[in-house]
């Protein structure tokens, strides 16, 4: 695994931790039952980012066309797995899926924050 990706992933994981901590505290005191599904969403998003990073790194290091097709296949598989998990959660209680999607989407805050911080570091 590339050290640039490793550093990026560690920083985003730390940002995700603090964002999830803040949101879980808020959710816990307003609607306890949704805190677990929010946490599940952010964990799945973090795992998804990790798998995507490894797939892209492998594909970029690969010289043949098979590596490039792996990005497309990996994307479909990851979307399918996230959807299946969402479907399973939604069968139990439709409101739980909202917390799951919110948790999954909360990682975008970490990604944007990482991008802003990284831009500031490179801009100096």
Helices and strands as residue ranges (DSSP letters): H 3-30, G 32-34, H 35-61, H 65-92, H 94-105, H 107-123
